Amino acid sequence: MSEPGNTAKGDVPLGVAVDEIVLIVLIVMCLLGVGFTHFAPQESFMYWLIMIFVFGIAAMISAWGQAKVKGHVRGQLLKDLLFQQCLHWLGSLVTVLGVFVMLQAGRMGTETAGLVILLILALATFLDGIRIGWRYSLAGIYLAITAVVATVVKNFMPLLIVAGVIVVAGTLYWEKRRLGRLP
């Protein structure tokens, strides 16, 4: 994702720090949303609708952090990438609004709508990760697994919390090892 750049030993590159913080925030927001969907399914639709904006803005912040370090993101100028991301997340929003229409028409229940939106968010995050970095793809995979686990496992929150901690710890370990700070 982000290159080490010119940093002093012990310093975390700006792009990496931004990406790690954003990954942690996205996983926490996901866990909050799944809990919210489980305990207040009527209101969860609005939460996931807002999360489309939050995740899209978070991805753009990450792209900005990478561009600040290197002047580009994977060879693409920031303004071009941001335009593509706006279209990408707008498409995701339109898809979520389609789910809302189905919900209003009585074609699906609120809890199901929340989980379908979580899957849309998972796919959008995963695909944006292909463009801006592996942490987003990993977050998208985590979101998809979260939707499935929340559907089939009765007491799912402890499992999802442990999985979230493992994902975050794994990325931190990987980055420290990649930067030569671990054996």
Steps between C-alpha positions, in 0.01 A plus 500: 500500500707793617874499462727574793625819339771700673429444865728483797537168674203453728278738302189361336450628143204740473316287244536188713387678817193644326414161350535318833286756684235488229499118504446497877220758475326307221509174695366670813224668296413163349476335842282783629278471194456125529407536866264783410343289223450213743345705782321776305432369148249777422763771540794305360424584138582866560822404679622299202395775260717744696783245499513516119601865538736428790679217320523700176646802679738275695627350175555848358689603814721195459565588136589854606744362761670286238515785249644732765795263538561406135312757292284223353314183596626194314608717210171688479465871572292578806239708316435218252478244778263715706273542197491123450435446870212749494341306214570169674338604828214679321424170324502327837264762640258456209505123560423555868212728404372212285497285813304777674239490221468122547468553875227762457316274252493224760729269300740456792513561873712760672753256646547337160534843337771592752694182423462546123632855535790363702578265210483792254734693728730196517520477121550875456777502762670193353495644147627840614777311677617366166546863396652647818648215701469159655370620837174606339466169323562329833238722666255408221563131559448554873171680432375218275592236756331712766173505303507124452595425862229736629251309286589145606653520850270571793746667741726659239640815663781338703615313190498818289686699766772235523523488119525881485780505756683227307466695173633822653780326691593306187528814287708677765731198528529473121589868462761494778654190351497652150678810630765281665398575858431134583713189439 
